[in-house]
Amino acid sequence: MNRHLPRTFALFAGLSLVFLYAPILVLCSFSFNGGRLFHRWEGFSFAWYAKAIANEGFRDAAVNTLVVSTAATLLATVLATGAVIGLQRAGGRQQQFATALIGLPLVVPEVVMAIATLIFFSSLRNATGVDLGLGNLVVAHTAFCVPFAMMPIRAALRGVDPSVLTAATDLYASDTATRRHVLIPLLMPGIGSGAALAFMVSFDDFAMSQLVAGPGQTTLPVFIWAQLKRPLTPEINAMSTIMLVVSIALICLSMAVTARGKLTTR
């Protein structure tokens, strides 16, 4: 009976992969459809990719997405790295409390966070007249991405040999010098992975962007969602495939940075 268990697990794993990825493969395939129907194959063509790239709304949304994701990634990575290093010396209870507080976006429903963020920015604008424009999205995405960036960095910190830091202290290195020249280089694989993860989370975010974004601040997920209210053509498949390719490229980049960082550290 035990011999059949691996085959059973392999079967369920295969079925799960088919269930998860078959719709994505169908979507990507029909992005090359030459006809106007998004669900009926009428020949191979790149025409819908050309039309998607020529779509001014799609280009504007892509620019907004890249600006917001890049800024949020930089801020979230810096804050996450500082939090991980700062919590390194905190007491057990203090560290657990701070980690749980920072990690709230991981457990709180995103729509709840989005509504709370919208209320906060609305109250700020009514009280002070300050409107950050696209900066509202940057701040919202940064707060949401910090815990995601922290996870790989915390994992990298656990792999740091404490004796290395002790040796730096014994050689009369200051705390600042130890962090700058010893600890941060050792954390670089985790920092790179955290930055890539934060960028992907921000790049693909919908709920937060849908509620917080103002006029002219549409991001790619929100733009694609708006296109679903119109008659569907393979252009929507092409747009979605472009987003998918960017996400896969980020995953590959993250893996390459992590692997190179580990080799450098060794």
LOSE-356529 format. One record per atom (N, C-alpha, C, O): residue in one letter; atom name; x, y, z. Coordinates in steps of 0.1 Angstrom, whole numbers. Example, Ala and Ser with C-alpha at 12.3 -4.5 7.8 and 13.67 -1.06 7.14 Angstrom:
REM LOSE-356529
residu atome X Y Z
a N 132 -57 78 .
a CA 123 -45 78 .
a C 132 -33 78 .
a O 142 -33 85 .
s N 128 -22 71 .
s CA 137 -11 71 .
s C 129 0 79 .
s O 134 11 80 .
***
This chain:
REM LOSE-356529
residu atome X Y Z
m N 8 -12 0 .
m CA 0 0 0 .
m C 9 13 0 .
m O 5 22 -7 .
n N 20 12 7 .
n CA 28 24 8 .
n C 35 27 -5 .
n O 38 39 -8 .
r N 36 17 -14 .
r CA 42 19 -27 .
r C 33 28 -36 .
r O 38 35 -44 .
h N 20 27 -33 .
h CA 10 34 -41 .
h C 9 49 -37 .
h O 3 57 -44 .
l N 13 52 -25 .
l CA 11 65 -19 .
l C 19 76 -28 .
l O 13 86 -31 .
p N 32 73 -31 .
p CA 38 83 -40 .
p C 32 86 -53 .
p O 31 97 -58 .
r N 26 75 -59 .
r CA 19 77 -72 .
r C 6 85 -70 .
r O 3 93 -78 .
t N 0 82 -59 .
t CA -13 90 -56 .
t C -10 104 -54 .
t O -17 113 -60 .
f N 1 107 -46 .
f CA 4 121 -44 .
f C 9 128 -57 .
f O 5 139 -60 .
a N 16 120 -65 .
a CA 21 126 -78 .
a C 9 129 -87 .
a O 8 139 -94 .
l N -2 120 -87 .
l CA -14 122 -95 .
l C -21 135 -90 .
l O -25 143 -99 .
f N -23 136 -77 .
f CA -30 148 -72 .
f C -22 161 -75 .
f O -27 171 -78 .
a N -9 160 -73 .
a CA 0 171 -76 .
a C -1 175 -91 .
a O -2 187 -94 .
g N -1 165 -100 .
g CA -2 168 -114 .
g C -16 175 -117 .
g O -17 184 -125 .
l N -27 169 -111 .
l CA -40 175 -114 .
l C -41 189 -108 .
l O -47 198 -114 .
s N -34 192 -97 .
s CA -34 205 -91 .
s C -27 215 -100 .
s O -32 226 -102 .
l N -16 211 -106 .
l CA -8 219 -115 .
l C -17 222 -128 .
l O -17 234 -133 .
v N -23 212 -133 .
v CA -32 214 -144 .
v C -43 224 -141 .
v O -46 233 -149 .
f N -49 222 -130 .
f CA -60 231 -125 .
f C -55 246 -124 .
f O -63 255 -128 .
l N -43 247 -119 .
l CA -38 261 -117 .
l C -33 268 -129 .
l O -36 279 -132 .
y N -26 260 -138 .
y CA -19 266 -149 .
y C -26 265 -163 .
y O -23 272 -172 .
a N -35 255 -164 .
a CA -42 254 -177 .
a C -49 267 -181 .
a O -48 270 -193 .
p N -57 273 -172 .
p CA -63 286 -176 .
p C -53 296 -181 .
p O -56 304 -190 .
i N -42 297 -174 .
i CA -32 307 -178 .
i C -26 304 -192 .
i O -24 313 -200 .
l N -24 291 -194 .
l CA -19 287 -208 .
l C -29 290 -219 .
l O -25 294 -229 .
v N -42 288 -216 .
v CA -52 291 -225 .
v C -52 306 -228 .
v O -53 310 -240 .
l N -52 314 -217 .
l CA -52 328 -219 .
l C -40 333 -228 .
l O -42 341 -237 .
c N -28 328 -225 .
c CA -16 332 -233 .
c C -18 327 -247 .
c O -14 334 -257 .
s N -23 315 -249 .
s CA -25 310 -263 .
s C -34 319 -271 .
s O -31 322 -283 .
f N -45 323 -265 .
f CA -55 331 -273 .
f C -51 345 -274 .
f O -58 353 -281 .
s N -40 349 -268 .
s CA -35 363 -270 .
s C -29 364 -284 .
s O -27 375 -289 .
f N -26 352 -290 .
f CA -20 352 -304 .
f C -31 349 -314 .
f O -28 346 -326 .
n N -44 350 -310 .
n CA -55 347 -319 .
n C -56 358 -330 .
n O -56 370 -326 .
g N -58 354 -342 .
g CA -59 364 -352 .
g C -73 370 -354 .
g O -74 380 -360 .
g N -83 363 -348 .
g CA -97 369 -349 .
g C -100 378 -338 .
g O -92 381 -329 .
r N -113 383 -338 .
r CA -117 393 -328 .
r C -123 386 -316 .
r O -124 392 -305 .
l N -126 373 -317 .
l CA -132 366 -305 .
l C -121 361 -296 .
l O -112 355 -301 .
f N -123 364 -283 .
f CA -112 360 -274 .
f C -113 345 -270 .
f O -104 340 -263 .
h N -123 338 -274 .
h CA -125 324 -270 .
h C -125 315 -282 .
h O -127 303 -280 .
r N -124 320 -295 .
r CA -124 311 -306 .
r C -112 313 -315 .
r O -109 325 -319 .
w N -104 302 -317 .
w CA -92 304 -324 .
w C -94 306 -339 .
w O -102 298 -346 .
e N -88 316 -345 .
e CA -90 319 -359 .
e C -77 322 -367 .
e O -77 328 -377 .
g N -66 317 -361 .
g CA -53 318 -368 .
g C -43 326 -359 .
g O -47 333 -350 .
f N -30 324 -362 .
f CA -20 329 -354 .
f C -16 344 -358 .
f O -16 347 -370 .
s N -15 353 -348 .
s CA -12 367 -352 .
s C -6 374 -339 .
s O -10 371 -328 .
f N 3 384 -342 .
f CA 8 393 -332 .
f C 0 406 -331 .
f O 4 416 -325 .
a N -11 407 -339 .
a CA -18 420 -341 .
a C -23 425 -327 .
a O -23 437 -325 .
w N -28 417 -318 .
w CA -33 422 -306 .
w C -23 427 -296 .
w O -25 436 -288 .
y N -11 422 -298 .
y CA 0 427 -290 .
y C 4 441 -295 .
y O 6 451 -287 .
a N 4 443 -308 .
a CA 7 456 -314 .
a C -4 466 -309 .
a O -1 478 -306 .
k N -17 461 -309 .
k CA -28 470 -305 .
k C -27 474 -291 .
k O -30 485 -287 .
a N -23 464 -282 .
a CA -22 466 -268 .
a C -11 477 -265 .
a O -13 486 -257 .
i N 0 475 -272 .
i CA 11 484 -270 .
i C 8 498 -275 .
i O 12 508 -269 .
a N 0 499 -286 .
a CA -4 512 -291 .
a C -15 518 -283 .
a O -18 530 -285 .
n N -21 511 -274 .
n CA -32 517 -266 .
n C -26 527 -256 .
n O -18 523 -247 .
e N -30 539 -257 .
e CA -25 550 -249 .
e C -28 548 -234 .
e O -20 550 -225 .
g N -40 543 -231 .
g CA -44 540 -217 .
g C -36 530 -211 .
g O -32 530 -200 .
f N -33 519 -219 .
f CA -24 508 -214 .
f C -10 513 -211 .
f O -4 510 -201 .
r N -5 522 -220 .
r CA 9 527 -218 .
r C 9 536 -206 .
r O 19 535 -198 .
d N -1 545 -204 .
d CA -1 554 -192 .
d C -2 545 -179 .
d O 5 548 -170 .
a N -11 535 -180 .
a CA -12 527 -168 .
a C 1 519 -165 .
a O 5 517 -153 .
a N 8 515 -175 .
a CA 21 508 -174 .
a C 31 518 -167 .
a O 39 514 -158 .
v N 32 530 -172 .
v CA 41 540 -166 .
v C 38 542 -151 .
v O 46 542 -143 .
n N 25 544 -148 .
n CA 21 546 -134 .
n C 25 534 -125 .
n O 29 536 -114 .
t N 22 522 -131 .
t CA 26 510 -123 .
t C 40 509 -121 .
t O 44 506 -109 .
l N 49 512 -131 .
l CA 63 511 -129 .
l C 68 521 -119 .
l O 77 519 -111 .
v N 63 534 -120 .
v CA 67 544 -110 .
v C 63 540 -96 .
v O 71 541 -87 .
v N 51 536 -94 .
v CA 46 533 -81 .
v C 53 521 -75 .
v O 58 521 -64 .
s N 55 510 -83 .
s CA 61 498 -79 .
s C 76 500 -76 .
s O 81 495 -66 .
t N 83 508 -84 .
t CA 97 511 -81 .
t C 99 519 -69 .
t O 108 515 -60 .
a N 91 529 -67 .
a CA 93 538 -55 .
a C 89 530 -43 .
a O 96 530 -32 .
a N 78 522 -43 .
a CA 73 514 -32 .
a C 83 503 -28 .
a O 86 500 -17 .
t N 90 497 -38 .
t CA 100 487 -36 .
t C 112 492 -29 .
t O 117 486 -19 .
l N 117 504 -34 .
l CA 128 510 -27 .
l C 126 513 -13 .
l O 133 510 -4 .
l N 114 520 -10 .
l CA 111 524 4 .
l C 108 512 12 .
l O 113 511 24 .
a N 101 502 7 .
a CA 98 490 15 .
a C 110 482 18 .
a O 111 477 29 .
t N 119 481 9 .
t CA 132 473 11 .
t C 140 480 22 .
t O 146 473 30 .
v N 142 493 21 .
v CA 150 500 31 .
v C 143 499 45 .
v O 150 496 54 .
l N 130 501 45 .
l CA 123 500 58 .
l C 124 486 64 .
l O 126 484 76 .
a N 122 476 55 .
a CA 123 462 60 .
a C 137 458 65 .
a O 138 451 75 .
t N 147 462 57 .
t CA 161 460 61 .
t C 164 466 75 .
t O 170 460 84 .
g N 160 479 76 .
g CA 162 485 89 .
g C 154 479 100 .
g O 160 478 112 .
a N 142 474 98 .
a CA 134 468 108 .
a C 141 454 112 .
a O 141 451 124 .
v N 145 447 103 .
v CA 152 434 106 .
v C 164 436 114 .
v O 166 429 124 .
i N 173 445 110 .
i CA 185 448 117 .
i C 182 454 131 .
i O 188 450 141 .
g N 172 463 132 .
g CA 168 469 145 .
g C 163 459 155 .
g O 165 459 166 .
l N 154 449 149 .
l CA 148 439 158 .
l C 158 428 162 .
l O 155 420 171 .
q N 169 428 156 .
q CA 179 418 159 .
q C 183 419 174 .
q O 186 408 180 .
r N 184 431 179 .
r CA 188 433 193 .
r C 177 434 203 .
r O 179 436 215 .
a N 165 434 198 .
a CA 153 436 207 .
a C 151 423 215 .
a O 155 413 212 .
g N 144 425 227 .
g CA 141 414 235 .
g C 131 405 229 .
g O 125 409 219 .
g N 129 393 234 .
g CA 120 383 228 .
g C 106 388 226 .
g O 100 387 216 .
r N 100 393 237 .
r CA 86 398 237 .
r C 85 410 228 .
r O 75 412 220 .
q N 94 420 229 .
q CA 94 432 221 .
q C 95 428 206 .
q O 89 434 197 .
q N 104 419 203 .
q CA 106 414 189 .
q C 94 408 184 .
q O 90 410 172 .
q N 87 399 192 .
q CA 75 393 187 .
q C 64 403 185 .
q O 57 402 175 .
f N 62 412 194 .
f CA 52 422 192 .
f C 54 431 180 .
f O 45 433 172 .
a N 67 436 178 .
a CA 70 444 167 .
a C 68 436 153 .
a O 63 442 144 .
t N 73 424 153 .
t CA 71 416 141 .
t C 57 413 138 .
t O 53 414 126 .
a N 48 410 148 .
a CA 34 408 146 .
a C 27 421 141 .
a O 19 421 132 .
l N 32 433 146 .
l CA 26 445 142 .
l C 29 449 127 .
l O 21 453 120 .
i N 42 446 124 .
i CA 46 449 110 .
i C 40 439 100 .
i O 37 443 89 .
g N 38 427 105 .
g CA 32 417 96 .
g C 17 417 95 .
g O 11 408 89 .
l N 10 427 101 .
l CA -5 427 100 .
l C -10 427 86 .
l O -20 420 83 .
p N -4 434 76 .
p CA -9 433 62 .
p C -9 419 57 .
p O -16 416 47 .
l N -2 409 63 .
l CA -2 396 58 .
l C -15 388 62 .
l O -19 379 55 .
v N -21 393 73 .
v CA -33 385 78 .
v C -46 394 77 .
v O -56 388 76 .
v N -45 407 76 .
v CA -56 415 75 .
v C -61 415 60 .
v O -52 416 51 .
p N -74 412 57 .
p CA -78 413 43 .
p C -74 425 36 .
p O -76 436 42 .
e N -69 424 24 .
e CA -64 436 17 .
e C -75 446 15 .
e O -72 458 15 .
v N -87 442 12 .
v CA -98 452 10 .
v C -100 460 23 .
v O -104 472 22 .
v N -99 454 35 .
v CA -100 462 47 .
v C -89 472 48 .
v O -91 483 52 .
m N -77 468 45 .
m CA -65 477 45 .
m C -68 488 35 .
m O -64 500 37 .
a N -73 485 23 .
a CA -75 495 13 .
a C -85 505 17 .
a O -83 517 15 .
i N -96 501 24 .
i CA -106 510 28 .
i C -101 519 39 .
i O -104 531 40 .
a N -93 513 49 .
a CA -87 521 59 .
a C -77 531 54 .
a O -77 542 59 .
t N -70 527 44 .
t CA -60 537 38 .
t C -68 548 30 .
t O -63 559 31 .
l N -78 544 24 .
l CA -86 555 17 .
l C -92 565 27 .
l O -92 577 24 .
i N -97 560 38 .
i CA -103 569 48 .
i C -92 578 54 .
i O -94 589 56 .
f N -80 572 56 .
f CA -69 580 61 .
f C -65 591 52 .
f O -64 603 56 .
f N -63 588 39 .
f CA -59 599 30 .
f C -71 609 28 .
f O -68 621 26 .
s N -83 604 28 .
s CA -94 614 27 .
s C -95 623 39 .
s O -97 635 38 .
s N -93 618 51 .
s CA -93 626 63 .
s C -81 636 63 .
s O -82 647 67 .
l N -69 631 58 .
l CA -58 640 57 .
l C -60 651 48 .
l O -56 663 50 .
r N -66 648 36 .
r CA -69 659 26 .
r C -80 669 32 .
r O -78 681 29 .
n N -90 664 39 .
n CA -100 673 44 .
n C -95 681 55 .
n O -99 693 57 .
a N -85 676 63 .
a CA -80 683 75 .
a C -69 693 71 .
a O -69 704 77 .
t N -61 689 62 .
t CA -49 698 59 .
t C -49 703 45 .
t O -41 712 41 .
g N -57 697 36 .
g CA -57 701 22 .
g C -46 695 14 .
g O -44 699 3 .
v N -38 686 20 .
v CA -27 679 14 .
v C -32 667 6 .
v O -38 659 11 .
d N -28 667 -7 .
d CA -31 656 -15 .
d C -18 652 -22 .
d O -13 660 -30 .
l N -13 640 -19 .
l CA 0 636 -25 .
l C -1 631 -39 .
l O 9 628 -45 .
g N -13 630 -44 .
g CA -15 625 -58 .
g C -10 611 -59 .
g O -15 602 -52 .
l N -1 608 -69 .
l CA 4 594 -70 .
l C 12 590 -58 .
l O 14 578 -56 .
g N 16 599 -50 .
g CA 23 596 -37 .
g C 14 588 -28 .
g O 19 580 -20 .
n N 1 590 -29 .
n CA -8 582 -20 .
n C -7 567 -23 .
n O -6 559 -14 .
l N -6 564 -36 .
l CA -4 550 -40 .
l C 10 545 -35 .
l O 11 533 -31 .
v N 20 553 -37 .
v CA 33 549 -32 .
v C 33 546 -17 .
v O 39 535 -13 .
v N 28 554 -9 .
v CA 27 552 5 .
v C 19 540 8 .
v O 23 532 17 .
a N 8 538 2 .
a CA -1 527 5 .
a C 6 514 1 .
a O 6 504 9 .
h N 12 513 -11 .
h CA 19 501 -15 .
h C 31 499 -6 .
h O 35 487 -4 .
t N 38 509 -2 .
t CA 50 507 7 .
t C 46 500 20 .
t O 52 490 24 .
a N 35 505 26 .
a CA 31 499 39 .
a C 26 485 37 .
a O 28 477 45 .
f N 20 482 25 .
f CA 16 468 22 .
f C 27 459 19 .
f O 26 447 22 .
c N 38 464 13 .
c CA 49 456 8 .
c C 60 453 19 .
c O 67 444 17 .
v N 60 461 29 .
v CA 71 460 39 .
v C 72 445 45 .
v O 83 440 45 .
p N 61 440 50 .
p CA 62 426 55 .
p C 66 416 45 .
p O 73 406 49 .
f N 62 418 32 .
f CA 66 408 22 .
f C 82 409 20 .
f O 88 399 18 .
a N 87 421 20 .
a CA 101 423 19 .
a C 109 418 31 .
a O 120 414 29 .
m N 103 418 42 .
m CA 109 414 54 .
m C 112 399 55 .
m O 122 394 60 .
m N 103 391 49 .
m CA 104 376 51 .
m C 117 371 45 .
m O 123 363 53 .
p N 121 374 33 .
p CA 134 368 29 .
p C 146 374 36 .
p O 156 367 38 .
i N 145 387 41 .
i CA 156 393 48 .
i C 157 386 62 .
i O 169 384 66 .
r N 146 384 68 .
r CA 147 377 81 .
r C 153 363 80 .
r O 160 358 88 .
a N 149 356 69 .
a CA 154 343 66 .
a C 169 343 64 .
a O 177 335 68 .
a N 174 354 57 .
a CA 188 355 54 .
a C 196 358 67 .
a O 207 354 69 .
l N 189 366 76 .
l CA 196 369 89 .
l C 197 356 98 .
l O 207 355 105 .
r N 188 347 97 .
r CA 189 335 105 .
r C 201 326 100 .
r O 207 319 108 .
g N 205 328 87 .
g CA 216 321 82 .
g C 230 327 85 .
g O 240 322 81 .
v N 230 339 91 .
v CA 243 346 94 .
v C 249 340 106 .
v O 242 339 116 .
d N 261 336 105 .
d CA 269 331 117 .
d C 272 342 127 .
d O 279 351 123 .
p N 266 341 139 .
p CA 269 352 149 .
p C 284 354 152 .
p O 288 365 155 .
s N 292 344 150 .
s CA 306 345 153 .
s C 313 355 143 .
s O 323 361 146 .
v N 307 356 131 .
v CA 313 366 122 .
v C 311 380 127 .
v O 321 388 126 .
l N 299 383 132 .
l CA 297 396 138 .
l C 306 398 151 .
l O 311 409 153 .
t N 307 388 158 .
t CA 315 389 170 .
t C 330 391 167 .
t O 337 399 173 .
a N 335 385 156 .
a CA 348 387 151 .
a C 351 401 147 .
a O 361 407 150 .
a N 341 407 141 .
a CA 342 421 136 .
a C 343 430 148 .
a O 350 440 148 .
t N 335 427 159 .
t CA 335 435 171 .
t C 349 434 178 .
t O 354 444 183 .
d N 354 422 178 .
d CA 367 419 184 .
d C 378 427 177 .
d O 389 430 183 .
l N 376 429 164 .
l CA 386 437 157 .
l C 384 452 157 .
l O 389 459 149 .
y N 376 456 167 .
y CA 374 470 171 .
y C 365 477 160 .
y O 367 489 158 .
a N 357 470 153 .
a CA 348 476 143 .
a C 336 482 151 .
a O 331 475 160 .
s N 332 494 148 .
s CA 320 500 154 .
s C 307 492 150 .
s O 308 485 140 .
d N 297 495 157 .
d CA 284 489 153 .
d C 280 493 139 .
d O 275 485 131 .
t N 282 506 136 .
t CA 278 510 122 .
t C 287 504 112 .
t O 282 499 102 .
a N 300 503 114 .
a CA 309 496 105 .
a C 306 481 103 .
a O 306 476 92 .
t N 302 475 114 .
t CA 298 461 114 .
t C 286 458 105 .
t O 285 449 97 .
r N 276 467 107 .
r CA 264 465 99 .
r C 266 468 85 .
r O 261 461 76 .
r N 274 479 82 .
r CA 276 483 68 .
r C 285 474 60 .
r O 282 471 49 .
h N 296 469 66 .
h CA 306 462 59 .
h C 305 447 61 .
h O 311 439 53 .
v N 298 442 71 .
v CA 297 428 74 .
v C 282 423 73 .
v O 280 414 65 .
l N 273 429 81 .
l CA 260 423 81 .
l C 252 425 68 .
l O 246 416 63 .
i N 252 438 63 .
i CA 244 440 51 .
i C 249 433 39 .
i O 240 427 32 .
p N 262 431 37 .
p CA 266 423 26 .
p C 262 408 27 .
p O 258 402 17 .
l N 261 403 39 .
l CA 257 390 42 .
l C 242 388 39 .
l O 237 378 36 .
l N 235 399 41 .
l CA 220 399 39 .
l C 216 402 25 .
l O 204 402 22 .
m N 225 405 16 .
m CA 222 410 3 .
m C 213 400 -5 .
m O 204 404 -12 .
p N 216 386 -4 .
p CA 207 377 -11 .
p C 192 379 -6 .
p O 183 379 -15 .
g N 190 380 7 .
g CA 177 382 12 .
g C 171 395 8 .
g O 159 397 5 .
i N 180 406 8 .
i CA 175 419 4 .
i C 171 419 -10 .
i O 160 425 -14 .
g N 179 413 -19 .
g CA 175 412 -33 .
g C 162 405 -35 .
g O 153 409 -43 .
s N 160 393 -28 .
s CA 148 386 -29 .
s C 136 394 -24 .
s O 125 393 -29 .
g N 138 401 -13 .
g CA 127 409 -7 .
g C 123 420 -16 .
g O 111 423 -17 .
a N 133 426 -22 .
a CA 130 437 -32 .
a C 122 432 -44 .
a O 112 438 -48 .
a N 126 420 -49 .
a CA 118 414 -60 .
a C 104 410 -56 .
a O 95 412 -64 .
l N 103 405 -44 .
l CA 89 401 -39 .
l C 81 413 -37 .
l O 69 413 -41 .
a N 86 424 -31 .
a CA 79 436 -29 .
a C 74 442 -42 .
a O 63 447 -44 .
f N 83 442 -52 .
f CA 80 447 -65 .
f C 68 439 -72 .
f O 59 445 -77 .
m N 69 426 -71 .
m CA 58 418 -76 .
m C 45 420 -69 .
m O 34 421 -76 .
v N 45 422 -56 .
v CA 33 424 -49 .
v C 27 438 -53 .
v O 15 439 -55 .
s N 35 448 -54 .
s CA 31 461 -58 .
s C 26 461 -72 .
s O 16 467 -76 .
f N 33 455 -81 .
f CA 30 454 -95 .
f C 17 448 -98 .
f O 9 452 -107 .
d N 14 437 -90 .
d CA 1 430 -93 .
d C -10 434 -84 .
d O -21 429 -85 .
d N -8 444 -75 .
d CA -19 448 -66 .
d C -31 454 -73 .
d O -29 462 -82 .
f N -43 450 -69 .
f CA -55 455 -75 .
f C -64 462 -64 .
f O -68 474 -67 .
a N -67 456 -53 .
a CA -77 462 -44 .
a C -72 475 -38 .
a O -80 485 -38 .
m N -59 476 -34 .
m CA -54 488 -29 .
m C -54 499 -39 .
m O -58 511 -37 .
s N -50 496 -51 .
s CA -49 505 -62 .
s C -63 510 -67 .
s O -65 522 -70 .
q N -72 501 -67 .
q CA -86 504 -71 .
q C -92 514 -62 .
q O -99 523 -67 .
l N -90 514 -49 .
l CA -97 523 -40 .
l C -89 536 -37 .
l O -95 546 -36 .
v N -76 535 -37 .
v CA -67 546 -34 .
v C -64 555 -46 .
v O -63 567 -44 .
a N -63 549 -58 .
a CA -59 557 -69 .
a C -69 568 -73 .
a O -81 566 -72 .
g N -64 580 -76 .
g CA -72 591 -80 .
g C -73 592 -96 .
g O -68 583 -102 .
p N -80 602 -101 .
p CA -81 604 -115 .
p C -67 604 -122 .
p O -58 612 -117 .
g N -65 597 -133 .
g CA -52 597 -140 .
g C -42 589 -133 .
g O -30 590 -137 .
q N -45 581 -123 .
q CA -35 573 -116 .
q C -38 558 -117 .
q O -34 550 -108 .
t N -44 554 -128 .
t CA -47 540 -130 .
t C -35 532 -132 .
t O -26 535 -139 .
t N -35 520 -125 .
t CA -24 511 -127 .
t C -28 499 -136 .
t O -40 499 -140 .
l N -19 491 -140 .
l CA -22 481 -150 .
l C -34 471 -146 .
l O -43 469 -153 .
p N -33 466 -133 .
p CA -44 457 -129 .
p C -58 464 -130 .
p O -68 458 -134 .
v N -58 476 -125 .
v CA -71 484 -126 .
v C -75 487 -140 .
v O -87 486 -143 .
f N -66 490 -149 .
f CA -69 493 -163 .
f C -75 480 -169 .
f O -84 481 -177 .
i N -68 469 -167 .
i CA -73 456 -173 .
i C -87 452 -168 .
i O -95 448 -175 .
w N -89 455 -155 .
w CA -102 452 -149 .
w C -113 461 -156 .
w O -124 456 -159 .
a N -109 473 -159 .
a CA -119 482 -165 .
a C -122 478 -179 .
a O -133 480 -184 .
q N -112 471 -186 .
q CA -115 467 -200 .
q C -125 455 -200 .
q O -131 453 -210 .
l N -126 448 -189 .
l CA -135 437 -189 .
l C -150 441 -190 .
l O -159 433 -193 .
k N -153 454 -187 .
k CA -166 459 -188 .
k C -170 463 -203 .
k O -181 466 -206 .
r N -160 461 -212 .
r CA -163 464 -226 .
r C -163 451 -233 .
r O -160 440 -228 .
p N -168 451 -246 .
p CA -167 439 -254 .
p C -153 433 -254 .
p O -144 440 -258 .
l N -152 420 -251 .
l CA -139 414 -249 .
l C -133 410 -263 .
l O -140 404 -271 .
t N -120 413 -264 .
t CA -113 408 -276 .
t C -99 402 -271 .
t O -96 404 -259 .
p N -92 396 -280 .
p CA -79 390 -276 .
p C -69 401 -271 .
p O -58 397 -266 .
e N -72 414 -272 .
e CA -63 424 -267 .
e C -62 423 -252 .
e O -51 425 -247 .
i N -73 419 -245 .
i CA -72 418 -231 .
i C -63 406 -227 .
i O -56 406 -217 .
n N -63 396 -236 .
n CA -54 384 -233 .
n C -39 389 -235 .
n O -30 385 -228 .
a N -37 397 -245 .
a CA -23 402 -248 .
a C -18 411 -236 .
a O -7 409 -232 .
m N -27 419 -231 .
m CA -23 428 -219 .
m C -20 419 -207 .
m O -10 421 -200 .
s N -28 409 -205 .
s CA -26 400 -193 .
s C -13 392 -195 .
s O -6 390 -185 .
t N -10 388 -207 .
t CA 2 380 -210 .
t C 14 388 -208 .
t O 24 384 -202 .
i N 13 401 -211 .
i CA 25 410 -209 .
i C 28 411 -194 .
i O 39 411 -190 .
m N 17 413 -186 .
m CA 19 414 -172 .
m C 25 401 -166 .
m O 33 401 -157 .
l N 20 389 -171 .
l CA 25 376 -167 .
l C 40 375 -170 .
l O 47 370 -162 .
v N 44 379 -182 .
v CA 58 378 -186 .
v C 67 387 -177 .
v O 78 382 -173 .
v N 62 399 -173 .
v CA 70 407 -164 .
v C 71 400 -151 .
v O 82 401 -145 .
s N 60 394 -146 .
s CA 61 388 -133 .
s C 71 376 -133 .
s O 78 374 -124 .
i N 70 368 -144 .
i CA 80 357 -145 .
i C 94 362 -146 .
i O 103 356 -140 .
a N 96 373 -153 .
a CA 110 378 -154 .
a C 115 383 -140 .
a O 127 381 -137 .
l N 106 388 -132 .
l CA 110 393 -119 .
l C 113 381 -110 .
l O 123 381 -102 .
i N 106 370 -111 .
i CA 109 358 -104 .
i C 122 352 -108 .
i O 130 349 -99 .
c N 125 352 -121 .
c CA 138 347 -125 .
c C 149 356 -120 .
c O 160 351 -116 .
l N 147 369 -121 .
l CA 157 379 -116 .
l C 160 377 -101 .
l O 171 377 -97 .
s N 149 375 -93 .
s CA 151 372 -79 .
s C 159 360 -76 .
s O 167 360 -68 .
m N 156 349 -84 .
m CA 163 337 -82 .
m C 178 338 -85 .
m O 187 333 -79 .
a N 180 346 -96 .
a CA 194 348 -101 .
a C 202 356 -90 .
a O 213 353 -87 .
v N 195 367 -85 .
v CA 202 376 -75 .
v C 205 368 -62 .
v O 216 369 -57 .
t N 195 359 -58 .
t CA 197 351 -46 .
t C 208 341 -48 .
t O 217 340 -39 .
a N 209 335 -59 .
a CA 219 325 -62 .
a C 233 331 -63 .
a O 243 326 -57 .
r N 234 342 -69 .
r CA 247 349 -70 .
r C 251 355 -57 .
r O 263 354 -54 .
g N 242 360 -49 .
g CA 245 365 -36 .
g C 250 354 -27 .
g O 260 356 -19 .
k N 244 342 -28 .
k CA 249 331 -19 .
k C 263 327 -23 .
k O 271 324 -15 .
l N 266 326 -36 .
l CA 279 323 -41 .
l C 289 333 -36 .
l O 300 329 -32 .
t N 286 346 -37 .
t CA 295 356 -33 .
t C 297 355 -18 .
t O 309 357 -13 .
t N 287 353 -10 .
t CA 288 352 4 .
t C 297 340 8 .
t O 306 341 17 .
r N 296 329 1 .
r CA 304 317 4 .
r C 319 320 0 .
r O 327 312 2 .
***
